[in-house]
Amino acid sequence: MLIACAGCDKPILDKFLLNVLDRTWHADCVRCFDCHAPLTDKCFSREGKLFCRTDFFRRYGTKCGGCGQGISPSDLVRKARDKVFHLNCFTCLVCRKQLSTGEELYVLDDNKFICKDDYLSGNKVASISHQQ
């Protein structure tokens, strides 16, 4: 009796086969569903699909309050209120300067911030609020 691969649905004729999540696979078919990288040591699963760590957390992990993309456990983040942001997404809306932990800032809404200097200058802040 031939066993079908869970990845490609073709018969497994190889001498060796892999058992992942109680399903049988060709060794070459154990790949990340998104990036197609071979999964040799660890994999993550959801809805019957296999993922590498990065793609699993990008899809199913905490989402960045700035860009909406998933945040991997290895990503450096900033927290503001109840949101989490990639470092590169936690920036001043006016000058795009990266905001630091403890820095005084002003909140336009839950996902938009202005540094103190731009807030106090006022002129650019008014033009941004008219554009939104």
N, C-alpha and C positions, 0 to 999 in steps of 0.2 A: 504494500500500500504506500503510495507516494503522499508526502506531506506537503501542503501548499505553504508558501512563505506569506506571512502576514503583511509584508511590505509590498511585494509585487504580485502576489497571488499565483506565481509560477511554482512548479514542483521543485522541491529541494532535493537535488541529486548529489550534493556535496557530501563528503565523508563526515564533515562536522557541521553542526547547525547551532544556532543560538536560541535560547529560550529567554525572552524578555516579556515581562508582564503576562506570563502564562500563555504566550503565543510564540510560535516558532518562526524564525527568520533566517534568511541567508545572511552571512556575516556582512556582506556589502550593502544590504538593505537597511541595516540599523543606522539610520541617518536622521539628522534634525529635519523636521517637516518644513521649516522655514528656510534655513540657510544651506541645507543638504550636507553639512559637515558630518563626517563619520563620528558615531558615538561609541567610543571605545571603553571608557571607564564608567561614566555616569550618564544617566539621562533622566529627563522629567517627562511626565505624561499627563495629558488631559484629552478627554474625548477620543481615546484610542490612538492619538497621535503622539509621536516621540519628539522631544525638543532638547536642544542643548540648554545649558543654564541661562545664557544670555537671552536667547529668544523666548524661553519660557517666562522669565520675569518681565521681558518687554511686553509680552502679550497679556499676562495674567497677574503681574505684580502691581504694586502701588503705582498710580499714575502721577506724573509730574503736574503740578498746578499751573505751570507755564506753557509747556509744549504738548501736554497730554499723552506723551509717550511713557511706557513702563519704566520703572526704576529698578535696576539690578541691585542686589545686595552689596555689590562691590562699588557702586556709584557713590561719589561724595555728594551730599545733599545739604540743603538748608531747610529749616522748618519755619513757617510763619503762620500763626493762628493754627488752623487745623489742616493746613496743606503742607505738602512736601515738594521741594523743587530741586531739579538738577542745579549744580552750582552755576552753570552757564545760563540757566533760565531765570535765576534770581537776580535780576538786573533792574536798574532804574529805567522807567518807561521813557524818560526824556533823553538822557545822555548815554544810556546803555551800559553804564558802569556797573560792574559786579558788586552787589551789596554784601557786606560782611556781617557776621554774627555780632550782635550788640550794637550795630550802627543805627543811629537814629534815622528813621525813614517815615514816610507818610503813605497811607494806604488809600488808593482810589476805590478799589473793590477787592474782593478776596484774592485776586490773582495779579493785581497791578500795583506797583510800588513806585514811589518817587524818592530820590535821595534828598537829604535835607537842603543841600545847596540849590538844587533845581526848584524845590518847593518854595524856598525863601525868595528866589529870584522872581517867581510868579508869572512872568510873561510867557514862558514856554508852556507852563501848566495850563494856562487858559486856552491856548491854541489846541492843545491835545484834547481837552474836554469838549471843545466844539467839534472836533473831528469824529468823536465817538457817537 
